[in-house]
Amino acid sequence: MTADYPTDTAAATPEYAFDLFRQSIALRSPWPASAPAVAFEDVADEPAARHWLWLSDLDWILSDLFGLDIPFDELDSYHGRTVRELCAFVASRITRPVIRPWKHVAGDCLPAGAFLTVRSMLAARGADPAAITPSTPLAPFVYRYRDSLVPGLARLAPGRVPPVTERFPLAGFLCVMLAPVPMLLVFLLEKWGIKAPVETLLTTVFGGFVISMTGLGLMMREQRRPRFGELQTFRDLAHCLAGQQPRRPIQPTA
């Protein structure tokens, strides 16, 4: 299998643009559930729709996600129109990438095509395609390539791509917080007239340093293991992009 596996292209629809807005909120907002519910026929100037569009960041979708530079006066023309008209405005200026199913003797397989598409995207960003298999963990690649990979995945399947969240490094945090405790106890005992030997003092200082460095190491390790929803491997991601349940055997596309 080659690492170069391009996508097909299809015309974008207003519904696709609408899903992109919602996906943008999920990817960029720390509280996507707090976004107001907006319908297709809502007027874009109404407070709820205006807040929703601000959260979804139309400028980011057009410039960063699609590389389009729309003049401000043209972009500002959606005022007084409905969300559907705004989505149609965006859809008329973009195209939709479509995953090509992998052609197998048993039939076309969409999850396999999704896997090859993601692998090709990562290879274009400098990743070693030989190191990417269906069972490869996602976390290291999401950590390294998230800023460019996740928006690209959102274009492929808006509404399906989960947001990336950071793990709270509880063990490392506790180590860093508790590292000074032994030294504080030694100083308190000395203040109360119980003087510790020099060896005890040196051991306490060295131990606190080791615990603190261990905690920092644990915190850095957790930062390199971001959560990508419930997806763990590239197989999970392929099924997600294909609209199938993760962790199931690859199914030929009907």
C-alpha positions, 0 to 999 in steps of 0.5 A: 500500500502506498503512503500517497492516498488522495481523497476525492472531491465533491461539491459542498452543501449548506448542510456540510457547512453547517456541520463544519460550524458545529465541528469548529465549536467542538474543536475550539471551545472548552465548553462546546455544550454551552453553545446555543441551539441554532436552526437553519432558518434562524436569522444570523443577526439574532443574538443566539445565532450571532453568538453561535457564529462567533463561537464557530469562528467563520474567519477561522473556517474559511482562512485556516481550514480552507485557505480562503481569503474572503473580503470583509464586505463580502463576508459581512453580507450575511447580516440580515440573512438566515443561517441557511443562507450563510451556510450556502454562501460558505458552501459555494466557495469550498469543496468537500473532500471525500474518502475513497474506499479501498478497493478489495477483492471482497468489495470496496472498504470505506474504513480501510480507505479512511485509514489510508487517507489519514496515513497519507495526511500524516506522511505529508506532515512528516510522519513515517508511514511505515510506523502507522498501522491500524493498531498503532496508538493515536495519542503520540500522533495527535500530540505532535500533529494535532494543530494541522491533523484534527482540522483536516479530519474535521473537513473529512467528517464534520460532526464525527471527529471528537475534540482533543482534551488533555489528561490531568496529570494527577500523579505528577501533580501530587509528586510536585506538591508533596516533594517539599513536605519532608524538608518542611518537617525537618525544618519544623523539628529543628525549630522545635529544638530537635536538630536532625543530623546533616545526613538526614538533611541532605537525604531529605533535600535530595529525596525531595528533588528526586520526587519533584523531578519524577512528578515533572516527568509524569506531568510531561508524559501525560501531556504527550498522551492527549485524549481523542474522545474514546478513540485509541488506535488508528483502527478506531479513527478509521471506523469513526471517519467511516461512520461505523462503530469503533473496534469492529472488524473492517466491513465491506462498503455496500 
